[in-house]
């Protein structure tokens, strides 16, 4: 007799006991494909985090006592289903034969169910699931990190890094203040000499300051010349300091001007809605400078990071971080002069397929990162910009509203960047929320055919 069946996350059979022959077992396993080992990824967290609470059994079903008919069928129904099979088919085979036998028939709600990682997931068509966060994204994702006890760079290198953070305007004002302060200091030293800077003790401080400016800028009109040992000595030191100050500012200013700058604007939120009947995670990027600063060879990458909990050898609860790539439907573009909407399709190839962001393991995601590489056409230099989003930035059941309209009179497309993050409710196939449907409406397990 068949007693138990142990399963991996992808529905693979680990062991069978009873009357199933080795030939039958090999046949079933060959139909399912090879078993996967332990994967350190979001989809295998239920194998790593054994104490985690999954969705209620009302929405995830796992076979523990398969029927003989199930085995004879080769367990084809336990194979993971593609997004097309789950979302595009209007009914399963059983529902087509007897529509009233559907577990959800009495609920009068648009629902789909499919096998994802060996478990049955119920999807419902939902909209307006989440709302826009009250705090801005930058306020919520900003993290302050402090580094201590490290072998840091020298103070001179760190000072250069500090200066590079200044804008051109702030750098110019800082240089002007430093220049005036240096001239005042050396004018005071000149003025304190017994014979002044130029052998004339009757010179006013203003005239001495003017001599300092002429020396610092290497103008040297010739009306005043340093006289005396101390005046010559101060002039040598002052000239060195002034040249050093001018060189530092000129270098920083040159670096600021030759460094390519792009103005990529990101949508404040991500949206999750159906596109051509399949859930898609979407976001927008736009070149806010348009034709004034054209960009070419655009390459966009989307990753997400999560924390996998585990227990170490001492029994302490710890986490390690993992980052994976979310493939985009289209990630490269020749140029960007307006707005580009990018999408990640939540199909069977997506690590997010069949996951509810509010529950384990998807709630272990803590950041989505967008990275945009582009070539500034004017300088032919490569630039990179990045943005981060949290789970609360994913607006489920929303789609981006249109931000472009065509001006019939001028025959031009107008892109309104103030609508970059505007959304509107839009349906999406999303895993059924725990507790939405009463468990007493669920039929016995055998009513699911293979399940």
C-alpha positions as CSV (number, residue, x, y, z in Angstrom):
1,X,0.0,0.0,0.0
2,X,1.0,3.6,-0.6
3,X,1.8,5.2,2.8
4,X,3.7,8.4,2.3
5,X,5.1,10.7,-0.2
6,X,7.8,13.2,0.7
7,X,8.2,16.3,-1.5
8,X,10.7,18.9,-2.4
9,X,9.7,22.6,-3.0
10,X,9.2,21.9,-6.7
11,X,6.9,19.0,-6.1
12,X,9.6,16.3,-6.7
13,X,9.1,12.9,-5.0
14,X,11.8,12.2,-2.4
15,X,10.7,8.7,-1.3
16,X,7.8,6.3,-1.7
17,X,6.8,3.2,0.2
18,X,4.5,0.3,-0.5
19,X,3.4,-1.3,-3.7
20,X,4.9,1.3,-6.1
21,X,7.5,-0.5,-8.1
22,X,10.9,0.9,-8.8
23,X,10.0,1.2,-12.5
24,X,6.9,3.1,-11.8
25,X,8.8,5.4,-9.4
26,X,11.5,6.1,-12.0
27,X,8.7,6.8,-14.6
28,X,7.0,9.3,-12.3
29,X,10.3,11.0,-11.4
30,X,11.4,11.2,-15.1
31,X,8.1,12.9,-15.9
32,X,8.7,15.4,-13.3
33,X,12.3,16.1,-14.1
34,X,15.4,15.9,-11.8
35,X,15.1,16.9,-8.2
36,X,16.7,20.2,-7.3
37,X,19.1,20.4,-4.3
38,X,18.9,23.0,-1.6
39,X,18.9,26.4,-3.1
40,X,20.0,29.5,-1.1
41,X,17.3,31.6,-2.7
42,X,14.0,33.2,-1.9
43,X,12.1,30.2,-3.3
44,X,13.8,27.7,-1.1
45,X,13.4,29.6,2.2
46,X,10.8,27.3,3.4
47,X,13.4,24.5,3.3
48,X,15.9,26.7,5.2
49,X,13.6,28.5,7.6
50,X,11.7,25.5,8.9
51,X,10.0,27.5,11.6
52,X,8.4,30.0,9.2
53,X,4.7,30.3,9.0
54,X,3.4,29.8,5.4
55,X,0.0,30.7,4.1
56,X,-3.0,28.9,5.5
57,X,-3.8,25.5,4.2
58,X,-6.9,27.0,2.6
59,X,-4.7,28.3,-0.2
60,X,-1.7,25.9,-0.3
61,X,-2.3,22.2,-0.6
62,X,0.3,19.5,-0.3
63,X,-0.3,15.8,-1.0
64,X,0.5,13.4,1.7
65,X,-1.6,10.4,0.6
66,X,-1.9,10.2,-3.1
67,X,-4.5,8.0,-4.7
68,X,-3.8,5.2,-7.1
69,X,-5.4,7.1,-9.9
70,X,-3.0,9.9,-9.2
71,X,0.0,7.6,-9.6
72,X,-1.4,6.1,-12.8
73,X,-1.7,9.5,-14.3
74,X,2.0,10.0,-13.8
75,X,1.2,12.9,-11.6
76,X,1.2,15.3,-14.5
77,X,-1.1,17.6,-12.7
78,X,1.5,18.2,-10.0
79,X,3.9,19.7,-12.5
80,X,4.6,23.4,-12.0
81,X,2.3,25.3,-14.3
82,X,3.3,28.2,-16.5
83,X,1.7,31.6,-16.3
84,X,-0.1,30.9,-19.5
85,X,-1.6,27.8,-18.1
86,X,-2.7,29.5,-14.9
87,X,-3.9,32.9,-16.1
88,X,-4.9,32.5,-19.7
89,X,-7.0,29.3,-19.5
90,X,-10.6,30.1,-18.6
91,X,-11.1,26.8,-16.8
92,X,-9.3,23.6,-15.8
93,X,-10.0,20.3,-17.3
94,X,-12.2,19.3,-14.3
95,X,-14.1,22.6,-14.4
96,X,-14.8,22.1,-18.1
97,X,-16.3,18.7,-17.5
98,X,-18.3,19.8,-14.4
99,X,-18.3,23.5,-13.7
100,X,-20.3,23.2,-10.5
101,X,-17.6,21.0,-9.0
102,X,-15.2,23.9,-8.8
103,X,-14.3,24.7,-5.3
104,X,-14.7,28.4,-6.0
105,X,-18.0,28.2,-8.1
106,X,-20.2,29.3,-5.2
107,X,-18.1,32.4,-4.4
108,X,-18.8,34.1,-7.8
109,X,-15.3,35.5,-7.9
110,X,-12.8,35.4,-10.8
111,X,-10.2,33.0,-9.6
112,X,-7.4,30.8,-11.0
113,X,-5.4,28.0,-9.3
114,X,-2.2,26.5,-10.3
115,X,0.8,24.5,-9.1
116,X,3.8,26.6,-8.1
117,X,6.7,24.9,-6.5
118,X,4.7,21.8,-5.9
119,X,1.9,23.5,-4.1
120,X,-1.5,24.7,-5.2
121,X,-1.8,28.5,-5.3
122,X,-5.1,30.3,-5.7
123,X,-5.0,33.5,-7.6
124,X,-7.7,36.1,-7.6
125,X,-8.2,39.1,-9.8
126,X,-7.7,42.1,-7.5
127,X,-7.2,45.8,-7.9
128,X,-6.3,48.7,-5.6
129,X,-4.7,46.3,-3.1
130,X,-2.1,48.7,-1.7
131,X,-2.0,52.4,-1.4
132,X,0.8,54.9,-1.8
133,X,3.0,55.3,1.3
134,X,2.5,58.6,3.2
135,X,6.3,59.2,3.6
136,X,8.4,59.9,0.6
137,X,10.5,57.0,-0.7
138,X,13.8,58.8,0.1
139,X,12.8,59.2,3.7
140,X,11.9,55.6,4.0
141,X,14.8,53.9,2.2
142,X,17.5,56.2,3.6
143,X,19.9,54.3,5.7
144,X,22.8,55.7,7.7
145,X,25.8,53.5,7.9
146,X,28.8,54.2,10.1
147,X,32.2,52.5,9.6
148,X,34.5,52.1,12.6
149,X,37.8,50.4,13.2
150,X,38.7,50.2,9.5
151,X,41.9,50.9,7.6
152,X,40.7,54.2,6.1
153,X,42.3,56.3,3.4
154,X,44.6,59.2,4.4
155,X,43.0,62.5,5.5
156,X,44.2,64.1,2.3
157,X,42.3,61.5,0.2
158,X,39.2,61.8,2.4
159,X,39.4,65.6,2.1
160,X,39.4,65.3,-1.7
161,X,36.3,63.1,-1.5
162,X,34.7,65.7,0.8
163,X,35.3,68.5,-1.7
164,X,34.0,66.5,-4.6
165,X,30.6,66.4,-3.0
166,X,30.2,70.2,-3.4
167,X,28.3,71.6,-6.3
168,X,30.0,74.0,-8.7
169,X,28.2,77.0,-7.1
170,X,29.1,75.9,-3.6
171,X,32.7,75.2,-4.6
172,X,33.0,78.7,-6.2
173,X,31.7,80.4,-3.1
174,X,34.0,78.3,-0.9
175,X,37.0,79.2,-3.0
176,X,36.1,82.9,-2.9
177,X,35.8,82.8,0.9
178,X,39.1,80.9,1.2
179,X,40.8,83.4,-1.2
180,X,39.6,86.5,0.7
181,X,40.5,84.9,4.0
182,X,44.0,84.1,2.8
183,X,44.6,87.6,1.5
184,X,43.3,89.1,4.8
185,X,45.7,86.9,6.8
186,X,48.8,87.8,4.8
187,X,47.7,91.5,4.5
188,X,47.6,91.6,8.3
189,X,51.0,90.0,8.5
190,X,52.4,92.6,6.1
191,X,50.6,95.4,7.9
192,X,52.3,94.3,11.2
193,X,55.8,94.7,9.8
194,X,57.6,97.9,11.0
195,X,58.1,99.1,7.4
196,X,54.9,97.5,6.0
197,X,54.9,95.4,3.0
198,X,56.7,97.7,0.7
199,X,59.0,99.8,2.9
200,X,56.3,102.4,3.5
201,X,54.8,102.4,7.0
202,X,52.2,104.9,5.9
203,X,50.3,102.4,3.7
204,X,46.8,101.7,4.9
205,X,45.4,98.3,5.5
206,X,43.3,98.6,2.3
207,X,46.4,99.3,0.2
208,X,48.2,96.4,1.9
209,X,45.2,94.1,1.1
210,X,45.3,95.3,-2.5
211,X,49.0,94.3,-2.7
212,X,48.1,90.9,-1.3
213,X,45.4,90.4,-4.0
214,X,47.9,91.3,-6.7
215,X,50.4,88.8,-5.3
216,X,47.8,86.0,-4.9
217,X,46.6,86.4,-8.5
218,X,50.1,87.0,-9.9
219,X,48.9,90.2,-11.5
220,X,51.8,92.3,-10.1
221,X,51.0,95.8,-11.5
222,X,54.4,97.0,-10.3
223,X,53.2,100.0,-8.2
224,X,54.1,98.2,-5.0
225,X,57.0,95.7,-4.4
226,X,58.0,93.9,-1.2
227,X,60.9,95.5,0.7
228,X,62.9,93.9,3.4
229,X,63.8,90.3,4.4
230,X,60.5,89.6,6.3
231,X,58.4,91.0,3.5
232,X,60.2,88.9,0.9
233,X,59.8,85.8,3.1
234,X,56.1,86.4,3.5
235,X,55.7,86.9,-0.3
236,X,57.4,83.6,-1.0
237,X,55.1,81.7,1.5
238,X,52.0,83.7,0.3
239,X,52.7,82.9,-3.4
240,X,53.0,79.2,-2.7
241,X,49.8,79.1,-0.7
242,X,47.9,81.1,-3.3
243,X,49.2,78.9,-6.2
244,X,48.2,75.8,-4.2
245,X,44.7,77.2,-3.5
246,X,44.2,78.2,-7.2
247,X,45.4,74.8,-8.4
248,X,43.1,72.8,-6.1
249,X,40.1,74.9,-7.1
250,X,41.0,74.7,-10.8
251,X,41.4,70.9,-10.7
252,X,38.1,70.5,-8.8
253,X,36.2,72.8,-11.1
254,X,37.7,71.1,-14.2
255,X,36.7,67.7,-12.8
256,X,33.2,68.9,-12.1
257,X,32.7,70.2,-15.6
258,X,34.2,67.3,-17.5
259,X,32.3,64.7,-15.4
260,X,29.2,63.7,-17.4
261,X,25.9,64.5,-15.7
262,X,22.5,63.0,-16.5
263,X,19.1,63.8,-15.1
264,X,17.2,60.5,-14.9
265,X,13.9,60.8,-13.1
266,X,12.4,57.7,-11.6
267,X,8.9,56.9,-10.7
268,X,8.3,57.1,-7.0
269,X,6.6,53.7,-6.9
270,X,6.5,50.3,-8.7
271,X,3.2,48.9,-10.0
272,X,2.0,45.3,-10.1
273,X,-0.8,44.8,-12.7
274,X,-1.7,42.6,-15.5
275,X,-0.2,43.2,-18.9
276,X,-1.6,41.0,-21.7
277,X,-3.2,38.9,-18.9
278,X,0.0,38.2,-17.0
279,X,1.2,40.1,-13.8
280,X,4.0,42.5,-14.4
281,X,6.1,44.6,-12.0
282,X,6.6,47.9,-13.8
283,X,8.5,51.1,-13.2
284,X,9.3,54.3,-15.2
285,X,12.4,56.2,-16.0
286,X,12.7,59.4,-17.9
287,X,15.3,61.7,-19.3
288,X,14.2,65.0,-17.7
289,X,16.6,67.1,-19.9
290,X,15.3,65.6,-23.1
291,X,17.0,66.8,-26.2
292,X,19.3,69.2,-24.2
293,X,21.2,66.2,-22.9
294,X,20.5,63.2,-25.1
295,X,21.4,59.7,-23.9
296,X,22.3,56.6,-25.9
297,X,22.9,52.9,-25.2
298,X,20.7,52.7,-22.2
299,X,21.0,49.5,-20.1
300,X,18.8,48.9,-17.1
301,X,19.2,46.3,-14.4
302,X,16.6,45.4,-11.6
303,X,17.7,43.4,-8.6
304,X,16.0,42.6,-5.3
305,X,17.7,41.7,-1.9
306,X,16.3,39.7,0.9
307,X,17.4,38.3,4.3
308,X,17.4,34.5,4.8
309,X,17.0,33.5,8.4
310,X,18.9,30.6,9.8
311,X,20.1,29.2,13.1
312,X,23.8,28.9,13.8
313,X,25.7,26.1,15.6
314,X,25.0,27.9,18.9
315,X,21.3,28.1,18.4
316,X,21.3,31.8,17.7
317,X,19.0,33.3,15.1
318,X,20.9,35.0,12.3
319,X,20.4,36.3,8.8
320,X,22.4,36.5,5.7
321,X,21.7,38.7,2.7
322,X,21.1,37.5,-0.8
323,X,20.6,39.5,-4.0
324,X,19.0,38.1,-7.2
325,X,18.3,39.6,-10.6
326,X,14.8,40.2,-12.0
327,X,14.9,39.9,-15.7
328,X,13.2,42.7,-17.6
329,X,11.0,42.2,-20.7
330,X,13.3,44.8,-22.4
331,X,16.4,46.1,-20.7
332,X,18.3,47.9,-23.5
333,X,17.4,50.9,-25.6
334,X,19.3,52.9,-28.2
335,X,18.3,56.3,-26.8
336,X,16.2,58.0,-24.2
337,X,14.7,61.4,-24.9
338,X,11.5,61.0,-22.9
339,X,10.0,58.3,-20.7
340,X,10.5,54.5,-20.8
341,X,8.3,52.0,-18.9
342,X,10.1,48.8,-18.0
343,X,8.5,45.5,-16.9
344,X,9.4,42.3,-15.1
345,X,7.0,39.6,-16.0
346,X,5.9,37.4,-13.1
347,X,5.8,34.2,-15.1
348,X,7.2,30.8,-14.1
349,X,10.7,32.0,-14.7
350,X,10.4,34.8,-12.2
351,X,11.5,34.2,-8.6
352,X,8.4,36.2,-7.5
353,X,5.9,34.0,-9.3
354,X,3.1,32.9,-7.0
355,X,4.3,34.9,-4.0
356,X,2.3,37.2,-1.8
357,X,4.4,40.2,-0.7
358,X,2.8,40.4,2.7
359,X,3.7,36.8,3.7
360,X,6.6,34.5,3.9
361,X,8.9,34.3,2.1
362,X,8.3,37.4,0.0
363,X,8.1,39.6,3.1
364,X,11.8,38.9,3.6
365,X,12.5,41.3,0.7
366,X,13.9,44.6,2.0
367,X,14.9,46.5,-1.2
368,X,14.6,46.6,-4.9
369,X,17.5,48.3,-6.7
370,X,17.4,49.9,-10.2
371,X,20.7,50.6,-11.9
372,X,20.8,52.6,-15.1
373,X,23.9,52.7,-17.4
374,X,23.9,55.2,-20.2
375,X,26.3,57.1,-22.5
376,X,26.0,60.9,-22.5
377,X,26.0,61.7,-26.2
378,X,27.9,65.1,-25.9
379,X,30.9,63.7,-23.9
380,X,30.7,60.0,-25.1
381,X,31.2,59.1,-21.4
382,X,29.4,56.3,-19.5
383,X,27.4,57.3,-16.5
384,X,25.4,55.3,-13.9
385,X,22.5,56.2,-11.6
386,X,20.7,54.0,-9.1
387,X,17.5,54.1,-7.1
388,X,16.1,51.9,-4.3
389,X,12.5,50.9,-3.5
390,X,11.0,49.0,-0.5
391,X,8.2,46.5,-0.5
392,X,5.8,49.3,0.5
393,X,6.6,51.0,-2.8
394,X,5.0,48.2,-4.8
395,X,1.5,49.3,-5.6
396,X,-0.4,46.1,-6.1
397,X,-3.4,46.3,-8.3
398,X,-2.4,49.6,-9.8
399,X,-1.1,50.7,-13.3
400,X,0.7,53.8,-14.3
401,X,-1.6,56.6,-15.7
402,X,-0.8,58.1,-19.1
403,X,1.6,61.0,-19.0
404,X,1.8,61.7,-22.7
405,X,-0.7,63.5,-24.9
406,X,-0.5,64.5,-28.5
407,X,-0.7,68.2,-29.5
408,X,-2.8,68.2,-32.7
409,X,-2.0,71.8,-33.5
410,X,1.8,71.5,-33.2
411,X,1.9,67.8,-34.1
412,X,4.2,66.9,-31.1
413,X,4.1,64.5,-28.2
414,X,4.1,66.2,-24.8
415,X,5.4,64.3,-21.8
416,X,4.2,65.6,-18.5
417,X,6.9,64.6,-15.9
418,X,4.6,65.7,-13.0
419,X,2.6,62.6,-13.8
420,X,5.6,60.3,-13.6
421,X,4.3,58.5,-10.6
422,X,0.5,58.8,-11.1
423,X,-1.3,55.5,-10.9
424,X,-4.9,54.2,-11.2
425,X,-6.5,51.0,-10.0
426,X,-6.0,48.1,-12.4
427,X,-6.6,44.3,-12.0
428,X,-3.9,41.9,-11.4
429,X,-3.7,38.1,-10.8
430,X,-2.5,37.9,-7.2
431,X,-2.3,35.1,-4.6
432,X,-5.5,35.0,-2.6
433,X,-5.2,36.9,0.7
434,X,-5.3,34.7,3.8
435,X,-8.7,34.7,5.5
436,X,-10.6,36.2,2.6
437,X,-12.6,33.0,2.0
438,X,-14.1,30.9,4.8
439,X,-12.5,27.6,5.2
440,X,-15.8,25.8,5.7
441,X,-16.6,26.5,2.0
442,X,-13.6,24.4,1.0
443,X,-14.5,20.9,-0.2
444,X,-12.6,17.8,0.8
445,X,-9.1,17.4,-0.7
446,X,-10.3,14.8,-3.2
447,X,-12.5,17.4,-5.0
448,X,-9.4,18.9,-6.4
449,X,-8.8,15.8,-8.6
450,X,-5.1,15.4,-8.4
451,X,-5.1,17.3,-5.2
